[in-house]
Amino acid sequence: MYRTLLLAKIHHCTITAANLDYVGSISIDQTLLEAADLLVYEQVQVVNIANGERLFTYIISAEAGSGAIELNGAARCTLGDGGGSDYCHVPKDS
């Protein structure tokens, strides 16, 4: 039996920008990635705490120390800009 466990969580973060003209993903400050032990290209779940909407995407690194948490591409259309989100990492079964 496989179980999917939560590896890390960035709790009640605020989306700092949204980039519609990008292929997709969520950009996260490299410093936050290291603190949460997350890797570039890992699959993550992003949760909108205002309405419970969830989406799966992958991480790309934003500049260290920038504080950036940016939704890109279609994810931006789903969760919008400037909203509060719980960011959850959901690893693949291993």
Biopython code that builds the backbone (N, CA, C, O; Angstrom):
import numpy as np
from Bio.PDB.StructureBuilder import StructureBuilder

atoms = [
    (1, "MET", "N", (0.842, -1.168, 0.000)),
    (1, "MET", "CA", (0.000, 0.000, 0.000)),
    (1, "MET", "C", (0.900, 1.249, 0.000)),
    (1, "MET", "O", (1.910, 1.309, 0.701)),
    (2, "TYR", "N", (0.505, 2.227, -0.798)),
    (2, "TYR", "CA", (1.214, 3.500, -0.845)),
    (2, "TYR", "C", (0.394, 4.561, -0.133)),
    (2, "TYR", "O", (-0.830, 4.599, -0.255)),
    (3, "ARG", "N", (1.069, 5.412, 0.604)),
    (3, "ARG", "CA", (0.426, 6.558, 1.241)),
    (3, "ARG", "C", (1.140, 7.819, 0.795)),
    (3, "ARG", "O", (2.363, 7.847, 0.664)),
    (4, "THR", "N", (0.367, 8.846, 0.567)),
    (4, "THR", "CA", (0.929, 10.137, 0.210)),
    (4, "THR", "C", (0.942, 11.000, 1.466)),
    (4, "THR", "O", (-0.097, 11.220, 2.089)),
    (5, "LEU", "N", (2.118, 11.485, 1.832)),
    (5, "LEU", "CA", (2.277, 12.278, 3.044)),
    (5, "LEU", "C", (2.712, 13.690, 2.701)),
    (5, "LEU", "O", (3.382, 13.918, 1.693)),
    (6, "LEU", "N", (2.337, 14.616, 3.526)),
    (6, "LEU", "CA", (2.742, 16.000, 3.368)),
    (6, "LEU", "C", (4.181, 16.144, 3.842)),
    (6, "LEU", "O", (4.486, 15.854, 4.999)),
    (7, "LEU", "N", (5.064, 16.587, 2.959)),
    (7, "LEU", "CA", (6.471, 16.744, 3.305)),
    (7, "LEU", "C", (6.743, 18.108, 3.942)),
    (7, "LEU", "O", (7.523, 18.211, 4.889)),
    (8, "ALA", "N", (6.102, 19.145, 3.422)),
    (8, "ALA", "CA", (6.357, 20.500, 3.904)),
    (8, "ALA", "C", (5.145, 21.369, 3.614)),
    (8, "ALA", "O", (4.286, 21.019, 2.804)),
    (9, "LYS", "N", (5.093, 22.511, 4.292)),
    (9, "LYS", "CA", (3.987, 23.443, 4.067)),
    (9, "LYS", "C", (4.490, 24.856, 4.326)),
    (9, "LYS", "O", (5.178, 25.115, 5.313)),
    (10, "ILE", "N", (4.140, 25.750, 3.435)),
    (10, "ILE", "CA", (4.362, 27.179, 3.660)),
    (10, "ILE", "C", (2.979, 27.724, 3.974)),
    (10, "ILE", "O", (2.144, 27.870, 3.082)),
    (11, "HIS", "N", (2.743, 28.021, 5.236)),
    (11, "HIS", "CA", (1.406, 28.288, 5.760)),
    (11, "HIS", "C", (0.989, 29.746, 5.576)),
    (11, "HIS", "O", (1.744, 30.660, 5.910)),
    (12, "HIS", "N", (-0.204, 29.959, 5.050)),
    (12, "HIS", "CA", (-0.816, 31.290, 4.883)),
    (12, "HIS", "C", (0.111, 32.282, 4.181)),
    (12, "HIS", "O", (0.274, 33.415, 4.634)),
    (13, "CYS", "N", (0.703, 31.862, 3.099)),
    (13, "CYS", "CA", (1.538, 32.777, 2.329)),
    (13, "CYS", "C", (0.646, 33.673, 1.465)),
    (13, "CYS", "O", (-0.538, 33.394, 1.275)),
    (14, "THR", "N", (1.221, 34.724, 0.959)),
    (14, "THR", "CA", (0.513, 35.615, 0.050)),
    (14, "THR", "C", (1.169, 35.531, -1.324)),
    (14, "THR", "O", (2.391, 35.617, -1.449)),
    (15, "ILE", "N", (0.347, 35.364, -2.343)),
    (15, "ILE", "CA", (0.851, 35.363, -3.707)),
    (15, "ILE", "C", (1.329, 36.783, -4.010)),
    (15, "ILE", "O", (0.549, 37.732, -3.937)),
    (16, "THR", "N", (2.605, 36.926, -4.350)),
    (16, "THR", "CA", (3.191, 38.252, -4.524)),
    (16, "THR", "C", (3.092, 38.771, -5.954)),
    (16, "THR", "O", (3.220, 39.973, -6.187)),
    (17, "ALA", "N", (2.864, 37.871, -6.915)),
    (17, "ALA", "CA", (2.733, 38.279, -8.314)),
    (17, "ALA", "C", (2.081, 37.146, -9.090)),
    (17, "ALA", "O", (2.034, 36.002, -8.638)),
    (18, "ALA", "N", (1.587, 37.489, -10.252)),
    (18, "ALA", "CA", (0.998, 36.500, -11.141)),
    (18, "ALA", "C", (1.421, 36.837, -12.566)),
    (18, "ALA", "O", (1.276, 37.971, -13.023)),
    (19, "ASN", "N", (1.940, 35.843, -13.249)),
    (19, "ASN", "CA", (2.484, 36.045, -14.591)),
    (19, "ASN", "C", (1.720, 35.185, -15.586)),
    (19, "ASN", "O", (1.994, 33.994, -15.732)),
    (20, "LEU", "N", (0.764, 35.798, -16.264)),
    (20, "LEU", "CA", (-0.070, 35.051, -17.191)),
    (20, "LEU", "C", (0.711, 34.528, -18.389)),
    (20, "LEU", "O", (0.439, 33.429, -18.871)),
    (21, "ASP", "N", (1.670, 35.293, -18.869)),
    (21, "ASP", "CA", (2.415, 34.921, -20.079)),
    (21, "ASP", "C", (3.609, 34.031, -19.767)),
    (21, "ASP", "O", (4.728, 34.296, -20.206)),
    (22, "TYR", "N", (3.362, 32.989, -19.015)),
    (22, "TYR", "CA", (4.399, 32.018, -18.670)),
    (22, "TYR", "C", (3.772, 30.644, -18.806)),
    (22, "TYR", "O", (2.565, 30.496, -18.615)),
    (23, "VAL", "N", (4.559, 29.650, -19.129)),
    (23, "VAL", "CA", (4.038, 28.316, -19.406)),
    (23, "VAL", "C", (3.269, 27.735, -18.225)),
    (23, "VAL", "O", (2.227, 27.112, -18.432)),
    (24, "GLY", "N", (3.729, 27.910, -17.031)),
    (24, "GLY", "CA", (3.038, 27.378, -15.863)),
    (24, "GLY", "C", (3.981, 27.204, -14.705)),
    (24, "GLY", "O", (5.196, 27.271, -14.890)),
    (25, "SER", "N", (3.466, 26.983, -13.523)),
    (25, "SER", "CA", (4.238, 26.686, -12.328)),
    (25, "SER", "C", (3.989, 27.710, -11.233)),
    (25, "SER", "O", (3.166, 28.615, -11.368)),
    (26, "ILE", "N", (4.728, 27.534, -10.146)),
    (26, "ILE", "CA", (4.758, 28.511, -9.062)),
    (26, "ILE", "C", (6.225, 28.823, -8.788)),
    (26, "ILE", "O", (7.031, 27.913, -8.586)),
    (27, "SER", "N", (6.568, 30.099, -8.781)),
    (27, "SER", "CA", (7.932, 30.540, -8.470)),
    (27, "SER", "C", (7.987, 30.820, -6.973)),
    (27, "SER", "O", (7.135, 31.527, -6.436)),
    (28, "ILE", "N", (8.986, 30.266, -6.305)),
    (28, "ILE", "CA", (9.128, 30.451, -4.859)),
    (28, "ILE", "C", (10.567, 30.853, -4.562)),
    (28, "ILE", "O", (11.517, 30.288, -5.103)),
    (29, "ASP", "N", (10.699, 31.849, -3.683)),
    (29, "ASP", "CA", (11.998, 32.341, -3.225)),
    (29, "ASP", "C", (12.900, 31.151, -2.871)),
    (29, "ASP", "O", (12.495, 30.266, -2.118)),
    (30, "GLN", "N", (14.116, 31.135, -3.413)),
    (30, "GLN", "CA", (15.058, 30.039, -3.181)),
    (30, "GLN", "C", (15.329, 29.837, -1.692)),
    (30, "GLN", "O", (15.523, 28.704, -1.251)),
    (31, "THR", "N", (15.343, 30.912, -0.914)),
    (31, "THR", "CA", (15.568, 30.806, 0.528)),
    (31, "THR", "C", (14.438, 30.012, 1.189)),
    (31, "THR", "O", (14.690, 29.183, 2.063)),
    (32, "LEU", "N", (13.194, 30.264, 0.772)),
    (32, "LEU", "CA", (12.056, 29.504, 1.298)),
    (32, "LEU", "C", (12.125, 28.039, 0.882)),
    (32, "LEU", "O", (11.812, 27.146, 1.670)),
    (33, "LEU", "N", (12.538, 27.798, -0.364)),
    (33, "LEU", "CA", (12.668, 26.414, -0.831)),
    (33, "LEU", "C", (13.656, 25.642, 0.034)),
    (33, "LEU", "O", (13.385, 24.507, 0.426)),
    (34, "GLU", "N", (14.776, 26.240, 0.325)),
    (34, "GLU", "CA", (15.790, 25.571, 1.135)),
    (34, "GLU", "C", (15.295, 25.349, 2.558)),
    (34, "GLU", "O", (15.519, 24.281, 3.129)),
    (35, "ALA", "N", (14.622, 26.345, 3.140)),
    (35, "ALA", "CA", (14.105, 26.217, 4.505)),
    (35, "ALA", "C", (13.053, 25.113, 4.609)),
    (35, "ALA", "O", (12.968, 24.427, 5.628)),
    (36, "ALA", "N", (12.262, 24.945, 3.567)),
    (36, "ALA", "CA", (11.201, 23.932, 3.567)),
    (36, "ALA", "C", (11.673, 22.599, 2.978)),
    (36, "ALA", "O", (10.889, 21.652, 2.901)),
    (37, "ASP", "N", (12.945, 22.511, 2.561)),
    (37, "ASP", "CA", (13.513, 21.309, 1.957)),
    (37, "ASP", "C", (12.738, 20.879, 0.710)),
    (37, "ASP", "O", (12.424, 19.702, 0.536)),
    (38, "LEU", "N", (12.437, 21.849, -0.150)),
    (38, "LEU", "CA", (11.734, 21.589, -1.407)),
    (38, "LEU", "C", (12.695, 21.774, -2.573)),
    (38, "LEU", "O", (13.650, 22.544, -2.484)),
    (39, "LEU", "N", (12.438, 21.069, -3.655)),
    (39, "LEU", "CA", (13.312, 21.108, -4.818)),
    (39, "LEU", "C", (12.612, 21.703, -6.032)),
    (39, "LEU", "O", (11.395, 21.587, -6.183)),
    (40, "VAL", "N", (13.384, 22.332, -6.881)),
    (40, "VAL", "CA", (12.873, 22.825, -8.158)),
    (40, "VAL", "C", (12.310, 21.639, -8.938)),
    (40, "VAL", "O", (12.902, 20.560, -8.951)),
    (41, "TYR", "N", (11.181, 21.841, -9.579)),
    (41, "TYR", "CA", (10.437, 20.863, -10.390)),
    (41, "TYR", "C", (9.657, 19.836, -9.570)),
    (41, "TYR", "O", (9.061, 18.926, -10.146)),
    (42, "GLU", "N", (9.646, 19.959, -8.242)),
    (42, "GLU", "CA", (8.783, 19.075, -7.465)),
    (42, "GLU", "C", (7.327, 19.462, -7.695)),
    (42, "GLU", "O", (6.997, 20.637, -7.860)),
    (43, "GLN", "N", (6.474, 18.458, -7.701)),
    (43, "GLN", "CA", (5.033, 18.707, -7.797)),
    (43, "GLN", "C", (4.533, 19.213, -6.454)),
    (43, "GLN", "O", (4.908, 18.689, -5.404)),
    (44, "VAL", "N", (3.690, 20.230, -6.492)),
    (44, "VAL", "CA", (3.112, 20.799, -5.275)),
    (44, "VAL", "C", (1.618, 21.030, -5.460)),
    (44, "VAL", "O", (1.104, 21.091, -6.577)),
    (45, "GLN", "N", (0.955, 21.152, -4.345)),
    (45, "GLN", "CA", (-0.455, 21.506, -4.321)),
    (45, "GLN", "C", (-0.561, 22.914, -3.740)),
    (45, "GLN", "O", (0.058, 23.216, -2.721)),
    (46, "VAL", "N", (-1.335, 23.761, -4.380)),
    (46, "VAL", "CA", (-1.566, 25.117, -3.901)),
    (46, "VAL", "C", (-3.043, 25.221, -3.558)),
    (46, "VAL", "O", (-3.897, 24.834, -4.356)),
    (47, "VAL", "N", (-3.349, 25.747, -2.369)),
    (47, "VAL", "CA", (-4.715, 25.812, -1.885)),
    (47, "VAL", "C", (-5.102, 27.268, -1.656)),
    (47, "VAL", "O", (-4.393, 28.000, -0.964)),
    (48, "ASN", "N", (-6.218, 27.686, -2.231)),
    (48, "ASN", "CA", (-6.756, 29.019, -1.993)),
    (48, "ASN", "C", (-7.566, 28.969, -0.712)),
    (48, "ASN", "O", (-8.609, 28.318, -0.667)),
    (49, "ILE", "N", (-7.102, 29.651, 0.341)),
    (49, "ILE", "CA", (-7.785, 29.561, 1.637)),
    (49, "ILE", "C", (-9.107, 30.321, 1.650)),
    (49, "ILE", "O", (-9.912, 30.131, 2.561)),
    (50, "ALA", "N", (-9.345, 31.173, 0.664)),
    (50, "ALA", "CA", (-10.608, 31.910, 0.600)),
    (50, "ALA", "C", (-11.770, 31.033, 0.140)),
    (50, "ALA", "O", (-12.903, 31.203, 0.589)),
    (51, "ASN", "N", (-11.472, 30.075, -0.776)),
    (51, "ASN", "CA", (-12.574, 29.278, -1.325)),
    (51, "ASN", "C", (-12.289, 27.770, -1.373)),
    (51, "ASN", "O", (-13.131, 27.003, -1.840)),
    (52, "GLY", "N", (-11.133, 27.345, -0.903)),
    (52, "GLY", "CA", (-10.803, 25.925, -0.864)),
    (52, "GLY", "C", (-10.340, 25.332, -2.177)),
    (52, "GLY", "O", (-10.041, 24.140, -2.243)),
    (53, "GLU", "N", (-10.272, 26.136, -3.221)),
    (53, "GLU", "CA", (-9.833, 25.631, -4.519)),
    (53, "GLU", "C", (-8.375, 25.184, -4.448)),
    (53, "GLU", "O", (-7.550, 25.825, -3.797)),
    (54, "ARG", "N", (-8.067, 24.072, -5.129)),
    (54, "ARG", "CA", (-6.726, 23.492, -5.115)),
    (54, "ARG", "C", (-6.242, 23.276, -6.536)),
    (54, "ARG", "O", (-7.034, 23.046, -7.450)),
    (55, "LEU", "N", (-4.926, 23.354, -6.707)),
    (55, "LEU", "CA", (-4.343, 23.013, -7.993)),
    (55, "LEU", "C", (-2.985, 22.375, -7.763)),
    (55, "LEU", "O", (-2.321, 22.631, -6.759)),
    (56, "PHE", "N", (-2.589, 21.547, -8.707)),
    (56, "PHE", "CA", (-1.267, 20.936, -8.693)),
    (56, "PHE", "C", (-0.424, 21.608, -9.758)),
    (56, "PHE", "O", (-0.890, 21.859, -10.869)),
    (57, "THR", "N", (0.817, 21.896, -9.412)),
    (57, "THR", "CA", (1.760, 22.482, -10.352)),
    (57, "THR", "C", (3.166, 22.076, -9.918)),
    (57, "THR", "O", (3.321, 21.179, -9.089)),
    (58, "TYR", "N", (4.174, 22.714, -10.458)),
    (58, "TYR", "CA", (5.549, 22.394, -10.083)),
    (58, "TYR", "C", (6.277, 23.678, -9.709)),
    (58, "TYR", "O", (5.864, 24.777, -10.079)),
    (59, "ILE", "N", (7.369, 23.513, -8.966)),
    (59, "ILE", "CA", (8.128, 24.649, -8.436)),
    (59, "ILE", "C", (9.220, 25.077, -9.412)),
    (59, "ILE", "O", (9.903, 24.244, -10.008)),
    (60, "ILE", "N", (9.370, 26.394, -9.561)),
    (60, "ILE", "CA", (10.595, 26.947, -10.125)),
    (60, "ILE", "C", (11.143, 27.942, -9.100)),
    (60, "ILE", "O", (10.395, 28.486, -8.287)),
    (61, "SER", "N", (12.421, 28.166, -9.149)),
    (61, "SER", "CA", (13.083, 29.000, -8.153)),
    (61, "SER", "C", (12.983, 30.481, -8.504)),
    (61, "SER", "O", (13.200, 30.879, -9.649)),
    (62, "ALA", "N", (12.652, 31.284, -7.504)),
    (62, "ALA", "CA", (12.724, 32.749, -7.624)),
    (62, "ALA", "C", (13.983, 33.210, -6.886)),
    (62, "ALA", "O", (14.564, 32.451, -6.110)),
    (63, "GLU", "N", (14.387, 34.411, -7.122)),
    (63, "GLU", "CA", (15.616, 34.958, -6.535)),
    (63, "GLU", "C", (15.615, 34.824, -5.014)),
    (63, "GLU", "O", (14.633, 35.160, -4.351)),
    (64, "ALA", "N", (16.727, 34.329, -4.469)),
    (64, "ALA", "CA", (16.877, 34.173, -3.023)),
    (64, "ALA", "C", (16.724, 35.526, -2.326)),
    (64, "ALA", "O", (17.282, 36.530, -2.768)),
    (65, "GLY", "N", (15.973, 35.537, -1.247)),
    (65, "GLY", "CA", (15.777, 36.756, -0.473)),
    (65, "GLY", "C", (14.705, 37.685, -1.010)),
    (65, "GLY", "O", (14.434, 38.724, -0.408)),
    (66, "SER", "N", (14.089, 37.331, -2.135)),
    (66, "SER", "CA", (13.087, 38.205, -2.748)),
    (66, "SER", "C", (11.727, 38.112, -2.061)),
    (66, "SER", "O", (10.920, 39.035, -2.165)),
    (67, "GLY", "N", (11.467, 37.016, -1.366)),
    (67, "GLY", "CA", (10.159, 36.807, -0.745)),
    (67, "GLY", "C", (9.077, 36.436, -1.745)),
    (67, "GLY", "O", (7.897, 36.389, -1.397)),
    (68, "ALA", "N", (9.468, 36.174, -2.981)),
    (68, "ALA", "CA", (8.506, 35.933, -4.060)),
    (68, "ALA", "C", (7.808, 34.583, -3.921)),
    (68, "ALA", "O", (8.435, 33.558, -3.652)),
    (69, "ILE", "N", (6.511, 34.617, -4.112)),
    (69, "ILE", "CA", (5.688, 33.432, -4.336)),
    (69, "ILE", "C", (4.742, 33.836, -5.452)),
    (69, "ILE", "O", (3.755, 34.535, -5.221)),
    (70, "GLU", "N", (5.049, 33.392, -6.667)),
    (70, "GLU", "CA", (4.368, 33.888, -7.861)),
    (70, "GLU", "C", (3.708, 32.756, -8.630)),
    (70, "GLU", "O", (4.340, 31.741, -8.926)),
    (71, "LEU", "N", (2.441, 32.935, -8.949)),
    (71, "LEU", "CA", (1.728, 31.977, -9.789)),
    (71, "LEU", "C", (1.966, 32.329, -11.241)),
    (71, "LEU", "O", (1.952, 33.501, -11.617)),
    (72, "ASN", "N", (2.184, 31.309, -12.058)),
    (72, "ASN", "CA", (2.496, 31.521, -13.460)),
    (72, "ASN", "C", (1.518, 30.778, -14.356)),
    (72, "ASN", "O", (1.021, 29.712, -13.992)),
    (73, "GLY", "N", (1.246, 31.337, -15.516)),
    (73, "GLY", "CA", (0.409, 30.689, -16.513)),
    (73, "GLY", "C", (-1.010, 30.438, -16.035)),
    (73, "GLY", "O", (-1.624, 31.295, -15.400)),
    (74, "ALA", "N", (-1.527, 29.252, -16.347)),
    (74, "ALA", "CA", (-2.910, 28.912, -16.026)),
    (74, "ALA", "C", (-3.184, 28.955, -14.531)),
    (74, "ALA", "O", (-4.312, 29.244, -14.130)),
    (75, "ALA", "N", (-2.190, 28.679, -13.694)),
    (75, "ALA", "CA", (-2.375, 28.744, -12.246)),
    (75, "ALA", "C", (-2.799, 30.145, -11.827)),
    (75, "ALA", "O", (-3.587, 30.302, -10.894)),
    (76, "ARG", "N", (-2.289, 31.148, -12.500)),
    (76, "ARG", "CA", (-2.650, 32.539, -12.202)),
    (76, "ARG", "C", (-4.132, 32.769, -12.436)),
    (76, "ARG", "O", (-4.775, 33.483, -11.667)),
    (77, "CYS", "N", (-4.684, 32.177, -13.484)),
    (77, "CYS", "CA", (-6.109, 32.330, -13.781)),
    (77, "CYS", "C", (-6.966, 31.632, -12.732)),
    (77, "CYS", "O", (-8.080, 32.067, -12.441)),
    (78, "THR", "N", (-6.452, 30.566, -12.178)),
    (78, "THR", "CA", (-7.217, 29.786, -11.214)),
    (78, "THR", "C", (-7.288, 30.460, -9.855)),
    (78, "THR", "O", (-8.368, 30.576, -9.275)),
    (79, "LEU", "N", (-6.140, 30.908, -9.339)),
    (79, "LEU", "CA", (-6.105, 31.435, -7.979)),
    (79, "LEU", "C", (-5.947, 32.943, -7.901)),
    (79, "LEU", "O", (-6.102, 33.520, -6.824)),
    (80, "GLY", "N", (-5.645, 33.590, -9.004)),
    (80, "GLY", "CA", (-5.590, 35.046, -9.005)),
    (80, "GLY", "C", (-4.307, 35.615, -8.452)),
    (80, "GLY", "O", (-3.307, 34.909, -8.322)),
    (81, "ASP", "N", (-4.337, 36.882, -8.130)),
    (81, "ASP", "CA", (-3.156, 37.630, -7.720)),
    (81, "ASP", "C", (-3.419, 38.295, -6.372)),
    (81, "ASP", "O", (-4.481, 38.880, -6.162)),
    (82, "GLY", "N", (-2.464, 38.207, -5.469)),
    (82, "GLY", "CA", (-2.542, 38.925, -4.209)),
    (82, "GLY", "C", (-3.373, 38.233, -3.151)),
    (82, "GLY", "O", (-3.533, 38.764, -2.052)),
    (83, "GLY", "N", (-3.899, 37.077, -3.450)),
    (83, "GLY", "CA", (-4.717, 36.375, -2.473)),
    (83, "GLY", "C", (-3.876, 35.567, -1.513)),
    (83, "GLY", "O", (-2.728, 35.227, -1.800)),
    (84, "GLY", "N", (-4.457, 35.268, -0.378)),
    (84, "GLY", "CA", (-3.789, 34.393, 0.575)),
    (84, "GLY", "C", (-3.939, 32.955, 0.135)),
    (84, "GLY", "O", (-4.989, 32.564, -0.375)),
    (85, "SER", "N", (-2.921, 32.182, 0.323)),
    (85, "SER", "CA", (-2.967, 30.770, -0.029)),
    (85, "SER", "C", (-2.222, 29.969, 1.010)),
    (85, "SER", "O", (-1.263, 30.452, 1.613)),
    (86, "ASP", "N", (-2.666, 28.742, 1.219)),
    (86, "ASP", "CA", (-1.834, 27.762, 1.896)),
    (86, "ASP", "C", (-1.122, 27.044, 0.786)),
    (86, "ASP", "O", (-1.749, 26.635, -0.191)),
    (87, "TYR", "N", (0.154, 26.884, 0.911)),
    (87, "TYR", "CA", (0.939, 26.186, -0.095)),
    (87, "TYR", "C", (1.321, 24.843, 0.511)),
    (87, "TYR", "O", (1.943, 24.790, 1.572)),
    (88, "CYS", "N", (0.954, 23.774, -0.153)),
    (88, "CYS", "CA", (1.227, 22.453, 0.365)),
    (88, "CYS", "C", (2.064, 21.670, -0.622)),
    (88, "CYS", "O", (1.812, 21.703, -1.826)),
    (89, "HIS", "N", (3.045, 20.978, -0.121)),
    (89, "HIS", "CA", (3.827, 20.079, -0.968)),
    (89, "HIS", "C", (3.264, 18.675, -0.813)),
    (89, "HIS", "O", (3.165, 18.160, 0.301)),
    (90, "VAL", "N", (2.906, 18.072, -1.900)),
    (90, "VAL", "CA", (2.408, 16.701, -1.873)),
    (90, "VAL", "C", (3.329, 15.859, -2.747)),
    (90, "VAL", "O", (3.234, 15.932, -3.972)),
    (91, "PRO", "N", (4.219, 15.061, -2.157)),
    (91, "PRO", "CA", (5.162, 14.304, -2.960)),
    (91, "PRO", "C", (4.513, 13.135, -3.678)),
    (91, "PRO", "O", (3.460, 12.648, -3.266)),
    (92, "LYS", "N", (5.137, 12.691, -4.743)),
    (92, "LYS", "CA", (4.697, 11.478, -5.433)),
    (92, "LYS", "C", (4.937, 10.282, -4.526)),
    (92, "LYS", "O", (5.831, 10.304, -3.679)),
    (93, "ASP", "N", (4.140, 9.242, -4.706)),
    (93, "ASP", "CA", (4.369, 7.999, -3.963)),
    (93, "ASP", "C", (5.762, 7.488, -4.277)),
    (93, "ASP", "O", (6.197, 7.519, -5.428)),
    (94, "SER", "N", (6.455, 7.021, -3.258)),
    (94, "SER", "CA", (7.797, 6.477, -3.490)),
    (94, "SER", "C", (8.037, 5.284, -2.614)),
    (94, "SER", "O", (9.113, 4.688, -2.665)),
]
sb = StructureBuilder()
sb.init_structure("model")
sb.init_model(0)
sb.init_chain("A")
sb.init_seg("    ")
for serial, (resi, resn, name, xyz) in enumerate(atoms, 1):
    if name == "N":
        sb.init_residue(resn, " ", resi, " ")
    sb.init_atom(name, np.array(xyz, "f"), 0.0, 1.0, " ", f" {name:<3s}", serial, name[0])
structure = sb.get_structure()
